[in-house]
Amino acid sequence: MTDQKLGLPGELLKDFFEGASFEPQVLDKYAETNQKIIEATFDYFEANQVMTNGVMRYLNDFMTPYWISLASFIAVERNKSWHTPPWETWRDYLELLMFNFQVADKGGSSSLAAVNEYTLKEIENVFWAWMNTIFPRNGHNLADYIARRRNIVYNLVYGLPQSILDIKPEYGFHFEEPGYVLAAETDRFWLYQVLPTDDHVQVREHGKPIIIIPPYVLGANILCFLPKQNKSYVHAYANQGIPTYVRIIKDIDTTPAVQTMTGEDDALDLRDFCETVKAKHNRPVTLNGFCQGGFMAVADLLSGELDGLVDALITCVSPMDGTRSIALVEYLGHLPARFRDLGYATKTLPNGNQVVDGKVMSWVYKLKSMDKEAPVFTFFRDLKMFDLPDCETVQVNKTAAAINYWLTYDRNDLPVSITKMSFDSYTIPVTEDGTLPIRLFNRPLNFKRLAEKGIKWLICCADKDDLVDRASALAPLDFVEAEVSVFPKGHGAIATSWSDPDTSCSLNKTFGGNCRGPVVFQLDLERKLDAEAKPAVSPDPEPNPTNQLDNRPQEVAVAGPPRVEPMPDPPTAMDQAEEPKPGSPVPLVNRTDNQITILMEYKTDSQTQKVTAAAGQAMESTPTWPTGVVPAEEPGVSCAIAPADAMATRSLGPKTTGKPGKDKSAKAKSGK
């Protein structure tokens, strides 16, 4: 194919005749040329048929949510019509008709522009291919060009869907495989620990843990995009040795507890998970919510149910005040108030519970951006993606395949109560004092409570996010202080492009001057906790022979050195004794696998005597003293023997009735 552009007819003919050859051999090729034209004709019709099938498939995928919601729309309107005056009904339907015209106009304009661009380019390319077929010129002939167009259309209509299905084993979470550990479970959620994919990384059991909250609508798999390609949000944490957990919602179609779930259930289940994780790692938890998950995490924190469990928060592209999303607010502003009802998106399950259809909810965002989401426009946009020089061996990029899988197959149904919370946040603004338009446990939720509790907050947003505007994500800054990191690209880039550690704006780097990635933020929090927990260094005490213990690992420390003089108060572990005099007892402790033996060692100038007590027993009376070693005063000694896995202790007690040197017991005779 040539790169010549379509110009004036005179210029085209001039270029044509300059490159043409009128040698007699041209006439001998007429038969071959006719055969190529016939082949091109068949390929042309085949390519058009495949293209038509592709356009119809795109139209069908786009309109499927409409047919799903139509039944709910009729049911809701049948009930409203009985309670609404007829003139209001006619007015609302007229406004709805005008709204549909506006949406159709945006979609039709963008689609027509895409078709015109494609058609003009094709006219130029077909013209030069036709000239190259009739005359021996450089470039593709008509047969080659039409065959190439057929391959491009085949790759889009049949190759792309197959590539999307083929990416499933590499895309998203696969909890049946190694690398995940079920840490906790409720009626509605699982909590999985995500293990590192890097074999050289070990999880720091005493590191600061993090719990990641995925969005409800588009599911959790976006946060585990392509782990084998180093494009996984959750593994970006795990591969740094951070104790990483992700909350996974159970299947709503088969779990009634999920179907009827409320915001309070979300908070209580998250509290259980935080308690489990904090108890395991002995450190407070960092919550990390992505998109809608960030909004739910903030609401749960503001409810007070997570007090004492969470000390840090990360939200990524999360709508904190949906009314500041300009595009969506403008879209809803043109929609008559009568039709701003979640009832049009609900469906009734066989058990009678109602849920919100995830396909209908995602369709709303497509209608909002109709100029970029119209089916004809997206078809020709994708067609350009396959228009490459070597179209016969085109391999669909794994990233493109995974994104399409996410958008096509990860649209989940939602509980009505949870959807109502998000819906209210997009239709009712946050008040001037920072109070959200929703309540949990009948408690008001105010952003300022995070500052009162000392919660450290990192807000991550995307520079070109057309789903959650930056103003919506940064709305809390009007009421509390928080750190902000602005990432390039769009809504899903943080979980896909920037989760790769080798990229310029990866999660584990500081970029743009002072923008910390969320992984850096988490690691810095852990380092700060480590520094605060490190004990102050004090000078070593002077050596004391009476308080020196054997360094063997099987030995257990004794609470303190003994004193032979009666004391008004028992000695403490910090007491220091002087060098023992002859005749004073020195306790030593030996630990074996099955017992602890306390040695009461009595030193004289000429000999050393030992008295032992077996593990689990107590020596309540003073043992027999060796001849000539009875001290001037006889303090009572009580030796309590602990089990083998505990600390042996001793204490000074009252004098015993038996006098040293006169105990005739078998133990004293045997030296035990």
C-alpha positions as CSV (number, residue, x, y, z in Angstrom):
1,M,0.0,0.0,0.0
2,T,1.3,3.4,-0.9
3,D,1.4,6.4,1.5
4,Q,0.1,8.8,-1.2
5,K,-2.7,11.1,-0.1
6,L,-5.8,11.8,-2.1
7,G,-5.4,15.1,-4.0
8,L,-6.9,16.9,-7.0
9,P,-7.8,14.8,-10.1
10,G,-5.1,16.4,-12.1
11,E,-2.4,15.7,-9.5
12,L,-3.6,12.1,-9.3
13,L,-3.4,11.6,-13.1
14,K,0.0,13.2,-13.2
15,D,1.4,10.9,-10.5
16,F,-0.2,8.0,-12.2
17,F,1.2,8.5,-15.7
18,E,4.7,9.3,-14.3
19,G,4.8,5.8,-12.6
20,A,2.9,3.9,-15.3
21,S,4.5,1.6,-17.9
22,F,3.0,1.0,-21.4
23,E,5.3,-1.7,-22.5
24,P,3.7,-4.4,-24.7
25,Q,4.1,-7.0,-22.0
26,V,1.3,-5.3,-20.1
27,L,-1.3,-6.7,-22.5
28,D,0.0,-10.3,-21.8
29,K,-1.0,-9.8,-18.1
30,Y,-4.6,-9.0,-18.7
31,A,-5.7,-12.6,-18.0
32,E,-3.8,-12.6,-14.7
33,T,-5.2,-9.2,-13.9
34,N,-8.8,-10.4,-14.5
35,Q,-8.2,-13.3,-12.2
36,K,-6.9,-11.1,-9.4
37,I,-9.9,-8.8,-9.8
38,I,-12.3,-11.8,-9.5
39,E,-10.5,-12.9,-6.3
40,A,-10.6,-9.4,-4.9
41,T,-14.3,-9.2,-5.6
42,F,-15.0,-12.4,-3.5
43,D,-12.7,-11.2,-0.7
44,Y,-14.4,-7.8,-0.8
45,F,-17.9,-9.3,-0.2
46,E,-16.5,-11.7,2.5
47,A,-14.9,-8.8,4.3
48,N,-18.0,-6.7,4.1
49,Q,-20.1,-9.6,5.5
50,V,-17.6,-10.1,8.4
51,M,-17.6,-6.3,9.1
52,T,-21.4,-6.2,9.2
53,N,-21.4,-9.1,11.7
54,G,-18.9,-7.2,13.8
55,V,-20.9,-4.0,13.8
56,M,-24.1,-5.9,14.8
57,R,-22.2,-7.7,17.6
58,Y,-21.0,-4.3,19.0
59,L,-24.6,-3.0,18.7
60,N,-26.0,-6.0,20.5
61,D,-23.5,-5.8,23.3
62,F,-24.3,-2.2,23.8
63,M,-28.0,-2.7,23.8
64,T,-28.2,-5.8,26.0
65,P,-28.4,-3.7,29.3
66,Y,-31.3,-1.8,27.7
67,W,-33.3,-4.9,27.1
68,I,-32.5,-6.1,30.7
69,S,-33.7,-2.8,32.2
70,L,-36.8,-2.5,30.0
71,A,-38.7,-5.0,32.1
72,S,-37.9,-3.2,35.3
73,F,-38.7,0.1,33.7
74,I,-42.2,-1.1,32.7
75,A,-42.9,-2.5,36.2
76,V,-41.8,0.7,38.0
77,E,-43.7,3.0,35.6
78,R,-46.9,0.9,35.9
79,N,-46.8,1.6,39.6
80,K,-45.9,5.3,39.3
81,S,-48.6,6.0,36.7
82,W,-51.3,5.3,39.3
83,H,-49.8,7.9,41.7
84,T,-48.8,10.6,39.2
85,P,-51.2,13.0,37.4
86,P,-51.4,12.3,33.7
87,W,-50.1,15.7,32.7
88,E,-47.0,15.2,34.8
89,T,-46.5,11.8,33.2
90,W,-46.7,13.3,29.7
91,R,-44.3,16.1,30.6
92,D,-41.8,13.6,32.1
93,Y,-42.0,11.3,29.0
94,L,-41.5,14.3,26.7
95,E,-38.4,15.3,28.7
96,L,-37.1,11.7,28.5
97,L,-37.6,11.7,24.8
98,M,-35.5,14.9,24.5
99,F,-32.9,13.4,26.7
100,N,-32.7,10.3,24.4
101,F,-32.3,12.6,21.4
102,Q,-29.4,14.3,23.1
103,V,-27.7,11.0,23.8
104,A,-28.3,9.7,20.3
105,D,-27.0,12.9,18.8
106,K,-23.7,12.5,20.7
107,G,-23.3,8.9,19.7
108,G,-24.4,9.5,16.1
109,S,-22.0,12.4,15.6
110,S,-19.0,10.5,16.8
111,S,-20.0,7.4,14.8
112,L,-20.5,9.3,11.6
113,A,-17.1,11.0,12.1
114,A,-15.5,7.6,12.5
115,V,-17.2,6.1,9.4
116,N,-16.2,9.1,7.3
117,E,-12.6,8.9,8.4
118,Y,-12.4,5.2,7.6
119,T,-14.3,5.6,4.2
120,L,-12.1,8.4,2.9
121,K,-9.0,6.6,3.7
122,E,-10.3,3.4,2.0
123,I,-11.3,5.3,-1.1
124,E,-7.8,6.6,-1.5
125,N,-6.2,3.2,-0.8
126,V,-8.6,1.4,-3.2
127,F,-7.9,3.9,-6.0
128,W,-4.1,3.3,-5.8
129,A,-4.5,-0.4,-5.5
130,W,-6.7,-0.4,-8.6
131,M,-4.1,1.6,-10.5
132,N,-1.4,-0.8,-9.4
133,T,-3.5,-3.7,-10.6
134,I,-4.0,-2.4,-14.1
135,F,-0.5,-1.1,-14.6
136,P,2.8,-2.6,-13.2
137,R,3.4,0.0,-10.4
138,N,5.0,-0.4,-7.0
139,G,2.7,-1.1,-4.1
140,H,-0.2,-3.4,-3.3
141,N,-2.5,-4.5,-6.1
142,L,-6.2,-4.7,-5.7
143,A,-6.3,-8.4,-4.8
144,D,-3.6,-8.0,-2.2
145,Y,-5.2,-5.0,-0.7
146,I,-8.7,-6.5,-0.4
147,A,-7.2,-9.7,1.1
148,R,-5.4,-7.6,3.7
149,R,-8.6,-5.7,4.6
150,R,-10.3,-9.1,5.0
151,N,-7.6,-10.3,7.4
152,I,-7.9,-7.1,9.5
153,V,-11.7,-7.5,9.9
154,Y,-11.3,-11.2,10.7
155,N,-8.7,-10.3,13.5
156,L,-11.2,-7.9,15.0
157,V,-14.4,-9.8,14.8
158,Y,-13.2,-13.3,15.5
159,G,-9.6,-13.0,16.7
160,L,-10.1,-10.4,19.4
161,P,-13.0,-12.3,21.2
162,Q,-10.9,-15.5,21.2
163,S,-7.8,-13.7,22.5
164,I,-10.0,-12.2,25.3
165,L,-11.1,-15.7,26.3
166,D,-7.6,-17.1,26.1
167,I,-6.2,-14.6,28.6
168,K,-8.5,-15.8,31.4
169,P,-5.9,-18.3,32.9
170,E,-3.4,-15.4,33.3
171,Y,-5.8,-12.7,34.3
172,G,-7.1,-11.9,37.8
173,F,-7.2,-13.9,40.9
174,H,-7.1,-17.7,40.9
175,F,-7.5,-18.7,44.5
176,E,-7.4,-22.4,43.8
177,E,-3.7,-22.0,42.8
178,P,-0.7,-21.6,45.2
179,G,0.0,-18.0,46.3
180,Y,-3.1,-17.3,48.3
181,V,-4.1,-18.2,51.9
182,L,-7.6,-18.0,53.2
183,A,-7.2,-15.9,56.4
184,A,-10.8,-15.3,57.5
185,E,-14.4,-15.6,56.3
186,T,-17.8,-14.2,57.0
187,D,-21.2,-14.9,55.5
188,R,-20.5,-12.3,52.8
189,F,-16.8,-12.1,52.3
190,W,-13.5,-14.0,52.2
191,L,-10.2,-12.5,53.3
192,Y,-7.2,-13.9,51.4
193,Q,-3.6,-13.2,52.1
194,V,-1.6,-12.6,48.9
195,L,1.8,-14.1,48.9
196,P,4.8,-12.8,46.9
197,T,5.3,-14.0,43.4
198,D,9.0,-13.3,43.8
199,D,10.6,-16.4,45.3
200,H,13.4,-14.3,46.9
201,V,10.9,-12.3,49.0
202,Q,9.6,-13.4,52.4
203,V,6.6,-11.9,54.1
204,R,7.5,-9.9,57.2
205,E,5.2,-11.4,59.8
206,H,5.8,-8.3,62.1
207,G,5.4,-5.9,59.2
208,K,2.6,-3.4,58.9
209,P,-0.4,-5.2,57.3
210,I,-2.7,-3.8,54.6
211,I,-6.2,-4.9,53.6
212,I,-7.2,-4.0,50.1
213,I,-10.9,-3.3,49.3
214,P,-11.9,-3.9,45.6
215,P,-14.9,-2.1,44.0
216,Y,-18.3,-3.8,43.9
217,V,-19.3,-3.2,40.3
218,L,-16.2,-4.3,38.4
219,G,-14.9,-6.8,40.9
220,A,-11.5,-7.6,42.3
221,N,-9.7,-9.0,39.3
222,I,-8.6,-5.6,38.1
223,L,-6.4,-5.5,41.2
224,C,-4.7,-8.7,40.1
225,F,-4.5,-7.7,36.5
226,L,-1.6,-9.8,35.0
227,P,0.6,-11.2,37.9
228,K,2.9,-13.0,35.5
229,Q,3.5,-9.8,33.7
230,N,4.3,-7.9,36.9
231,K,1.1,-5.9,36.5
232,S,-0.8,-6.6,39.7
233,Y,-1.8,-4.0,42.3
234,V,-1.9,-6.5,45.2
235,H,1.3,-8.2,44.3
236,A,3.1,-4.8,44.2
237,Y,2.6,-4.8,48.0
238,A,3.2,-8.5,48.5
239,N,6.5,-8.5,46.6
240,Q,7.8,-5.9,49.0
241,G,7.3,-8.3,51.9
242,I,4.3,-6.4,53.2
243,P,1.6,-8.6,54.8
244,T,-1.0,-8.1,52.1
245,Y,-4.7,-9.1,52.3
246,V,-7.6,-8.6,49.9
247,R,-11.3,-8.8,50.7
248,I,-13.3,-10.8,48.2
249,I,-17.1,-10.7,48.0
250,K,-18.9,-14.0,47.6
251,D,-21.0,-14.8,44.6
252,I,-24.1,-12.7,44.8
253,D,-26.2,-15.1,42.7
254,T,-25.8,-18.0,45.2
255,T,-25.3,-16.1,48.5
256,P,-28.5,-14.6,50.0
257,A,-26.4,-12.8,52.7
258,V,-24.7,-10.8,49.9
259,Q,-28.0,-10.1,48.2
260,T,-29.4,-8.4,51.3
261,M,-26.2,-6.9,52.5
262,T,-26.2,-3.4,54.0
263,G,-23.5,-0.8,54.7
264,E,-23.6,-1.9,58.3
265,D,-22.8,-5.5,57.3
266,D,-19.9,-4.2,55.3
267,A,-18.5,-2.3,58.3
268,L,-19.0,-5.2,60.8
269,D,-17.3,-7.8,58.5
270,L,-14.4,-5.4,57.8
271,R,-14.0,-5.0,61.6
272,D,-13.8,-8.7,62.0
273,F,-11.1,-8.9,59.3
274,C,-9.1,-6.0,60.9
275,E,-9.2,-7.7,64.3
276,T,-7.9,-10.9,62.8
277,V,-5.1,-9.2,60.9
278,K,-4.1,-7.0,63.7
279,A,-3.9,-9.9,66.2
280,K,-1.8,-11.9,63.8
281,H,0.8,-9.2,63.1
282,N,0.4,-7.2,66.3
283,R,0.2,-3.9,64.4
284,P,-2.7,-1.6,63.3
285,V,-4.0,-2.1,59.8
286,T,-3.8,0.1,56.7
287,L,-7.0,0.1,54.6
288,N,-6.6,0.6,50.9
289,G,-9.8,1.0,48.8
290,F,-9.9,1.1,45.0
291,C,-12.7,3.1,43.3
292,Q,-16.0,2.3,45.1
293,G,-14.0,0.3,47.6
294,G,-12.3,3.5,48.8
295,F,-15.7,5.1,49.4
296,M,-16.8,2.2,51.4
297,A,-13.6,2.1,53.4
298,V,-14.0,5.8,54.3
299,A,-17.6,5.2,55.4
300,D,-16.6,2.3,57.6
301,L,-13.9,4.3,59.3
302,L,-16.2,7.2,59.9
303,S,-18.8,5.0,61.5
304,G,-16.4,4.3,64.4
305,E,-16.5,0.5,64.1
306,L,-12.8,0.4,63.1
307,D,-11.5,2.5,66.0
308,G,-8.3,1.2,67.4
309,L,-7.8,-1.2,64.5
310,V,-6.8,1.1,61.6
311,D,-4.3,3.9,61.7
312,A,-3.8,4.6,57.9
313,L,-5.9,4.9,54.8
314,I,-5.2,4.8,51.0
315,T,-7.8,5.6,48.5
316,C,-7.3,5.2,44.7
317,V,-9.5,6.9,42.2
318,S,-12.3,6.8,44.7
319,P,-15.4,9.1,44.4
320,M,-15.6,10.9,47.8
321,D,-18.2,13.4,46.6
322,G,-19.8,12.2,43.4
323,T,-21.6,15.5,42.8
324,R,-18.3,17.0,41.9
325,S,-17.9,14.6,38.9
326,I,-18.8,17.2,36.2
327,A,-19.6,14.8,33.4
328,L,-21.9,12.5,35.4
329,V,-23.6,15.4,37.1
330,E,-24.3,17.0,33.7
331,Y,-25.7,13.7,32.4
332,L,-28.0,13.3,35.4
333,G,-29.0,16.9,35.2
334,H,-30.6,16.3,31.8
335,L,-32.4,13.2,33.0
336,P,-35.8,14.0,34.4
337,A,-36.0,13.6,38.2
338,R,-38.7,11.0,37.8
339,F,-36.3,8.6,36.2
340,R,-33.4,9.0,38.7
341,D,-34.6,5.8,40.4
342,L,-32.6,2.7,41.2
343,G,-35.7,0.7,40.6
344,Y,-35.1,0.8,36.9
345,A,-31.9,-1.1,37.4
346,T,-33.1,-3.8,39.8
347,K,-34.0,-7.3,39.1
348,T,-35.7,-10.0,41.1
349,L,-33.9,-13.3,41.8
350,P,-35.7,-16.6,42.0
351,N,-35.6,-16.5,45.8
352,G,-37.5,-13.1,45.8
353,N,-34.5,-10.9,46.7
354,Q,-33.8,-7.9,44.6
355,V,-30.4,-6.8,43.4
356,V,-29.1,-4.1,41.1
357,D,-28.0,-5.4,37.7
358,G,-24.3,-4.7,37.2
359,K,-24.6,-4.5,33.4
360,V,-27.2,-1.7,33.7
361,M,-25.1,0.2,36.1
362,S,-22.0,0.1,33.9
363,W,-24.3,1.0,30.9
364,V,-25.0,4.3,32.7
365,Y,-21.3,5.3,32.5
366,K,-21.3,4.4,28.8
367,L,-24.3,6.7,28.2
368,K,-22.5,9.4,30.0
369,S,-19.6,9.2,27.6
370,M,-21.7,8.3,24.5
371,D,-19.3,10.2,22.2
372,K,-16.6,7.7,23.0
373,E,-18.7,4.6,23.8
374,A,-21.1,4.5,20.8
375,P,-21.0,1.0,19.3
376,V,-20.2,2.1,15.8
377,F,-17.5,4.5,17.0
378,T,-15.9,1.8,19.2
379,F,-16.0,-0.7,16.3
380,F,-14.0,1.5,13.9
381,R,-11.7,2.6,16.8
382,D,-10.8,-1.0,17.4
383,L,-10.5,-1.7,13.7
384,K,-7.7,0.9,13.5
385,M,-5.9,-1.0,16.3
386,F,-5.5,-4.0,14.0
387,D,-4.6,-2.0,10.9
388,L,-0.9,-2.9,11.1
389,P,1.6,-3.6,8.3
390,D,1.8,-7.4,9.2
391,C,-1.9,-8.0,9.8
392,E,-1.7,-11.7,9.0
393,T,0.4,-12.4,12.1
394,V,-1.2,-9.9,14.5
395,Q,-1.1,-11.0,18.1
396,V,-3.5,-9.2,20.4
397,N,-1.5,-7.5,23.2
398,K,-2.1,-9.3,26.6
399,T,-2.8,-6.0,28.3
400,A,-5.5,-5.1,25.7
401,A,-7.0,-8.6,26.0
402,A,-7.1,-8.4,29.8
403,I,-8.7,-5.0,29.8
404,N,-11.4,-6.2,27.5
405,Y,-12.0,-9.2,29.6
406,W,-12.4,-7.0,32.6
407,L,-14.9,-4.7,30.9
408,T,-16.8,-7.6,29.3
409,Y,-17.0,-10.3,32.0
410,D,-16.4,-8.7,35.3
411,R,-19.6,-6.7,35.7
412,N,-21.2,-8.0,38.9
413,D,-24.6,-7.4,40.3
414,L,-24.8,-5.4,43.5
415,P,-26.8,-5.4,46.7
416,V,-29.5,-2.7,46.6
417,S,-28.4,-1.1,49.9
418,I,-24.8,-0.8,48.9
419,T,-25.7,0.7,45.5
420,K,-28.0,3.2,47.3
421,M,-25.1,4.5,49.3
422,S,-23.1,5.3,46.1
423,F,-26.2,6.6,44.3
424,D,-26.8,9.1,47.2
425,S,-23.2,10.2,47.1
426,Y,-23.6,11.1,43.4
427,T,-26.9,13.0,43.9
428,I,-26.5,14.7,47.3
429,P,-23.4,16.8,48.0
430,V,-21.3,16.7,51.1
431,T,-22.4,19.4,53.5
432,E,-20.4,22.5,54.3
433,D,-19.1,21.0,57.5
434,G,-17.9,17.8,55.8
435,T,-20.9,15.5,56.6
436,L,-21.6,12.8,54.0
437,P,-25.1,12.3,52.7
438,I,-25.3,8.7,54.1
439,R,-25.4,7.3,57.6
440,L,-24.2,4.0,59.1
441,F,-25.6,2.6,62.4
442,N,-27.8,5.8,62.3
443,R,-24.6,7.8,62.9
444,P,-23.6,10.9,60.9
445,L,-20.4,10.4,58.9
446,N,-18.0,13.4,58.8
447,F,-14.6,13.6,57.2
448,K,-13.2,15.5,60.1
449,R,-13.4,12.4,62.3
450,L,-10.4,10.9,60.4
451,A,-8.3,13.8,61.6
452,E,-9.6,13.5,65.2
453,K,-8.5,9.8,65.2
454,G,-5.1,10.6,63.7
455,I,-5.7,8.5,60.5
456,K,-2.9,9.1,58.0
457,W,-4.5,9.4,54.5
458,L,-3.0,9.1,51.0
459,I,-5.3,10.0,48.1
460,C,-4.3,8.7,44.7
461,C,-6.1,10.1,41.6
462,A,-5.6,9.9,37.8
463,D,-4.8,12.9,35.7
464,K,-7.0,11.8,32.8
465,D,-9.7,10.0,34.7
466,D,-13.0,10.3,32.8
467,L,-14.9,8.1,35.3
468,V,-14.0,9.7,38.7
469,D,-13.1,13.4,38.3
470,R,-10.1,14.7,40.3
471,A,-12.4,17.1,42.1
472,S,-14.5,14.2,43.3
473,A,-11.5,12.2,44.6
474,L,-10.0,15.2,46.3
475,A,-13.2,16.5,48.0
476,P,-12.1,15.6,51.5
477,L,-9.2,18.1,51.3
478,D,-11.8,20.8,52.1
479,F,-12.2,19.3,55.5
480,V,-9.1,17.3,56.5
481,E,-5.4,17.2,55.6
482,A,-4.3,14.3,53.3
483,E,-1.3,13.5,51.1
484,V,-2.1,13.5,47.3
485,S,-0.4,11.6,44.5
486,V,-1.6,12.3,40.9
487,F,-0.8,9.5,38.4
488,P,-0.8,10.0,34.7
489,K,-3.3,8.3,32.4
490,G,-6.8,7.2,33.2
491,H,-9.0,5.4,35.8
492,G,-7.5,1.9,35.6
493,A,-3.9,2.9,35.0
494,I,-2.9,2.6,38.7
495,A,-4.0,-1.0,38.8
496,T,-2.6,-1.9,35.4
497,S,0.2,0.2,33.9
498,W,1.7,1.6,37.1
499,S,1.6,-1.6,39.1
500,D,4.6,-2.7,37.0
501,P,7.7,-1.9,39.1
502,D,9.8,-1.1,36.1
503,T,7.6,1.9,35.0
504,S,8.4,5.5,35.7
505,C,5.4,6.0,37.9
506,S,5.2,2.6,39.6
507,L,3.5,2.2,42.9
508,N,6.8,1.6,44.7
509,K,8.5,4.9,43.6
510,T,8.3,8.6,44.2
511,F,7.6,10.5,41.0
512,G,6.6,13.9,39.8
513,G,8.8,15.5,42.5
514,N,6.9,14.6,45.7
515,C,4.2,12.1,44.7
516,R,4.6,8.9,46.7
517,G,3.2,5.7,45.3
518,P,1.0,3.8,47.7
519,V,3.6,1.1,48.2
520,V,6.1,3.7,49.2
521,F,3.6,5.2,51.6
522,Q,3.0,1.9,53.2
523,L,6.7,1.1,53.6
524,D,7.4,4.5,55.1
525,L,4.6,3.9,57.7
526,E,6.2,0.6,58.6
527,R,9.7,2.2,59.0
528,K,8.2,4.8,61.3
529,L,6.6,2.2,63.5
530,D,9.8,0.3,63.6
531,A,11.7,3.4,64.7
532,E,9.2,4.2,67.4
533,A,9.1,0.6,68.7
534,K,13.0,0.4,68.9
535,P,14.1,0.6,72.6
536,A,16.6,3.3,73.7
537,V,20.2,2.1,73.8
538,S,21.6,2.2,77.4
539,P,25.2,1.5,78.5
540,D,26.0,-2.0,79.6
541,P,26.0,-2.5,83.4
542,E,29.1,-3.4,85.3
543,P,29.9,-7.1,85.4
544,N,28.4,-8.8,88.4
545,P,29.4,-12.4,89.1
546,T,26.3,-13.1,91.0
547,N,24.0,-12.1,88.2
548,Q,25.9,-13.8,85.3
549,L,23.9,-16.5,83.5
550,D,25.1,-19.2,81.2
551,N,24.6,-18.1,77.6
552,R,23.4,-21.5,76.5
553,P,20.0,-21.2,74.8
554,Q,18.4,-23.9,77.0
555,E,18.9,-21.8,80.2
556,V,16.2,-19.5,81.7
557,A,17.0,-16.3,83.5
558,V,16.3,-15.9,87.2
559,A,14.5,-12.9,88.6
560,G,17.4,-11.6,90.6
561,P,20.3,-12.4,92.8
562,P,19.7,-13.7,96.4
563,R,20.5,-11.8,99.5
564,V,21.3,-13.6,102.8
565,E,20.3,-10.7,105.0
566,P,16.6,-10.3,105.8
567,M,15.1,-7.4,103.9
568,P,12.0,-5.4,104.5
569,D,10.8,-5.7,100.9
570,P,11.3,-8.6,98.3
571,P,14.1,-7.9,95.8
572,T,13.2,-7.0,92.2
573,A,14.7,-8.0,88.9
574,M,16.8,-4.8,88.9
575,D,18.5,-5.5,92.3
576,Q,22.2,-6.0,92.1
577,A,24.0,-8.1,94.7
578,E,27.6,-8.0,95.8
579,E,30.0,-10.9,95.6
580,P,28.5,-13.7,97.8
581,K,30.3,-14.4,101.0
582,P,31.2,-18.0,102.0
583,G,28.1,-19.8,103.1
584,S,25.6,-17.7,101.1
585,P,23.4,-19.5,98.5
586,V,23.8,-18.7,94.8
587,P,20.9,-19.9,92.6
588,L,21.7,-21.3,89.2
589,V,19.1,-22.5,86.7
590,N,19.7,-25.3,84.2
591,R,17.0,-26.1,81.6
592,T,16.8,-29.4,79.7
593,D,14.2,-30.7,77.3
594,N,12.0,-32.2,80.0
595,Q,12.8,-30.4,83.3
596,I,14.2,-27.3,84.9
597,T,16.6,-28.0,87.7
598,I,17.4,-25.3,90.3
599,L,20.9,-25.6,91.9
600,M,21.3,-24.1,95.3
601,E,25.1,-23.8,95.4
602,Y,26.8,-23.1,98.7
603,K,30.4,-21.9,98.4
604,T,33.0,-22.3,101.2
605,D,36.7,-21.8,101.2
606,S,37.3,-25.5,100.6
607,Q,34.2,-27.1,99.1
608,T,31.1,-26.6,97.1
609,Q,27.8,-28.3,98.0
610,K,24.7,-28.5,95.7
611,V,21.1,-29.0,96.6
612,T,18.7,-29.7,93.7
613,A,14.9,-29.9,93.3
614,A,13.2,-31.7,90.4
615,A,11.0,-29.9,87.9
616,G,7.4,-29.4,88.9
617,Q,8.2,-29.6,92.6
618,A,8.7,-27.0,95.3
619,M,11.4,-26.9,97.9
620,E,9.5,-25.2,100.8
621,S,12.1,-25.7,103.5
622,T,15.7,-24.8,103.8
623,P,17.9,-27.8,102.8
624,T,20.5,-29.3,105.1
625,W,23.5,-27.1,105.2
626,P,27.0,-28.6,105.0
627,T,28.9,-28.9,108.3
628,G,30.4,-25.7,109.3
629,V,28.6,-23.6,106.7
630,V,25.6,-22.5,108.7
631,P,25.2,-18.7,108.3
632,A,24.8,-16.5,111.3
633,E,21.2,-15.8,110.4
634,E,18.9,-18.2,108.7
635,P,16.6,-16.6,106.2
636,G,13.8,-18.7,104.9
637,V,14.1,-19.7,101.2
638,S,11.3,-20.7,98.9
639,C,12.1,-22.0,95.5
640,A,9.1,-22.3,93.1
641,I,9.7,-24.6,90.2
642,A,7.8,-23.6,87.0
643,P,6.9,-25.9,84.1
644,A,9.7,-26.5,81.5
645,D,8.3,-23.9,79.1
646,A,8.1,-21.1,81.7
647,M,10.4,-18.9,83.8
648,A,11.7,-20.3,87.1
649,T,11.4,-17.8,89.9
650,R,12.6,-17.5,93.5
651,S,11.6,-15.3,96.4
652,L,12.6,-14.7,100.0
653,G,10.0,-15.8,102.4
654,P,9.5,-16.2,106.1
655,K,11.9,-18.4,108.2
656,T,11.2,-22.1,108.2
657,T,10.6,-24.0,111.4
658,G,13.3,-26.5,110.6
659,K,16.9,-25.5,111.4
660,P,19.7,-26.0,109.0
661,G,21.8,-28.9,109.8
662,K,19.0,-30.8,111.6
663,D,16.8,-31.8,108.7
664,K,17.0,-35.6,108.6
665,S,14.7,-36.0,105.5
666,A,15.7,-38.4,102.7
667,K,16.0,-35.5,100.3
668,A,18.5,-33.8,102.4
669,K,20.5,-36.9,102.8
670,S,20.5,-37.6,99.1
671,G,21.5,-34.1,98.4
672,K,18.3,-33.3,96.4
